[in-house]
Amino acid sequence: MTEIEPLADHDTIRHALDASAQAQLEALTAEVADDPSRLGRAFPAAARRTGRGPLPGVDGVLLEDAVRVRLVQVAASSLDPDALLAELREVYRYGDSDEKRAVLHALSGAPEEVDGSDLLLDALRTNDTRLVAAAMGPHSDRLDDDSWRQGVLKCLFTGVPVASVTALARRADHELAEMVQRYQREREAAGRDVPLDVQVVLDACATSPEQPQHEQKDL
């Protein structure tokens, strides 16, 4: 059994659905509960059968993401961490961008034993801003320092707000500051606007506990 934190509680999701969509959600949930290997079949159908769009009462959460993470939660209840990760990798591999994003959100609520950092790295190789933002959520703690720094830079490149980066204030360091300063100089030399989030990252680097005290004054 593996516990996954939901994006929204079950009642909140149900209240956002009409009677027909509620019945569809219960059918999908029962299908996955009966056979977790059917998660890959339930994922594509979830949005079509229950709905899409912002989830009322939960800022920044889409209904289709909440439903899909709910299905992962149900599957996880009868799978060990390795088996769950195998299922999520399959769903991610064959899913469209929306389904990939839901897998990343599910990983954000996964326990330490579930390491989907390979999926985060794949998402960070794309230019899909929603995948990039989801990849830099709580599960990005599994990324090594260099990969995490590259993820922060990817947010700057693609316009993903760095507010979506988990642990920026804790993990920002001198190496990240140097990378961001190079990026800033390149944009200035090319006559291009510098994203406001560049300064947000540099400020985080200057005050981070990862930043050696004797170097903080130099940023």
N, C-alpha and C positions, 0 to 999 in steps of 0.2 A: 504493500500500500504506500502510495506517495501522495502527499498533500500539496495541492496547488491553490494559491490564493486567487480568488475571483476578481474580476474587474469591477463587478457589482454583485450585490447579493441577489439570490434567486427571486425573492419577492419583488425587488425593484425591476428586474428584467420582465417578470410576468406582468406587472402592472403596466408596462409599456406596450404590451401586446393585446390585440383583440382576441376574442374567444377562439377563432380559427387558428391564429398564430400560436396561442397558448397550447392548443392541442398538438400542433406540429412540433413545438418545442418539447413537449412531454414525449412524443413519439420518438424524436431524435435522441433524447436523453435515455429512454428505455432501450433503444437499439444499441447505443454505445455501452450502457451498463451491462447489457447481456453479452456483448462481444466487443471488447475494447479495440480489436483489430479493425472494426468498422468505422473507426474515427476518420480515416481517410476518405470514406464514402460520405460520411455525415457532414464533413466540413464544407464541401462545395454547395451542398443543398441548404445549409443553415440560413444564409441570407435570403435566398429565394423563398424559403418556406416560413420564415419568421419576420423578416423585415430589415431595413437599413436606415441609417441616419443617426443623428445625435440621440443618446439615451437620456430621457428627461430626468433631471435631478442629479446627474453625475457629470460634472464638468469634464470636457475633453474626451469622453468615452463614447464610442459608436456602439449602437445596438448590436450590429453584426459581430463586432469584436467581443462584446460581453457574452453573447450567445456561444460563440466558438470557444472562448476560454472556459465557459461553463461545461461544454462537452469534454474539453481536455481534463477538467477537474473530475468529471464523472469517470472517464477512462482511467485516470491516475489512481483512483481509489482502489483499483484491483491490480495495479501494476507496480513492480519494483522500479527504482530509478532508472536502471539500465534499459528495461523494457519500455518504459515511458519515453525515454530519450530516443530510442529506435523508432517508435511510432511517430514522434514529433519530427524527426528527420525525414521520414517518408512523406508526411503531410507537407512539410516545407518544400521538399524536392519537387513534388508534383503540383503544388498549389500555385494559384495566381498570386498577384501582389497582395491582395486583400487577405488571402489565406496565410501567406507568409507573415504578414504583419500580426495576425492573431496568434500565430505560433510564438513570435517574439514577445508578445504581451504575456502569453502563458508562461514563458521562461522567466519573465520578470517576477512571477509569483512562485517560482519553483524553489525547492530547498537546495541546500549546498551540494547535495549528492548528485544533482542533475546539472551537468555542465554542457550547455549548448553553445559554448563560445565559438565553435566552428560555424554555427548558423549566424551568429552576430557578425563574424568576419565576412561572410558571404553578403549579408545585407549592406555592410559598409562599403562593399565594392560597387554597389548600385548607385544611381543618382535619384532613386525614389526617396523623396524627403520623408515620407511617412515611415518607410523601412529604416532609414538612418536614425530618425528620432526614436523609434521603438528599440533599435539595437543599442542605443546609448542610455537606456533605462536601467533599472536596478541590476539586471543580469550582467551588465558591463563590468561589474566588479570581478567577473571571472577573466576578463581580458588582461593580458600582461601589460606592463606600463607603456611599452612602445605602441602596441596595438590600440590601447586606450587613447594615447595622445593623437594617433592618426585619426581616431574616431572624432575627437574634438575638432581637429582641422577639417574633417569632412563636413562637420556641421557648419563651420564657417564658409567653406566652399559652396555648399548647397543652400545656404540660407536657413538652415534649421536652427531655431533659437537655442542658445546654449543653456537656457533655463531647463531644457529637457534632459540635460546631461546629469546623470546621477553622480554624486560625490565630487563634483567639480571643485568645490572649496577644499576638499580633503586631498584629492589626488593631483591637483595642479602643482607643477614643480618648475624648476629652472629650465629643464630640457624643453618642456612645453612652451615656456615663455620665449625661448630662443626660436623655436619653430614658428610661433605666431608672429614674432617680430620680423622674421624673414619674409613671411607671407605679407605682412603689412608693408614692408619696404618694396616688395615686388609690385604690389598694387599701386602704391604711390608713384613708383617709377614709370608705371604704364599709364598714369593719369586716370586711374580708376578709383571709385569710391571705396573707402575702407569700412567694412561693416561695423556698426556700433558695438557688436558683441566682441570684437577684437579687444576693446578696452576692458570689457567685462572679464574676459579670460585673463588678461594681463593683471588685472586687479586681484583676481583669485590666486594667480601665481605668486604675487607679492605677499599675500597674507596667509598662504597655505602652510599648514604644519609640516608639509613635505619640503618646504623651501628652507634651506639652511639660513640661519639668522644673518650670517655675514654677507650673504648674497642678496638678501631682500632689499637692501638699500640701493642696489645697482639696477633694479628693474625699472 
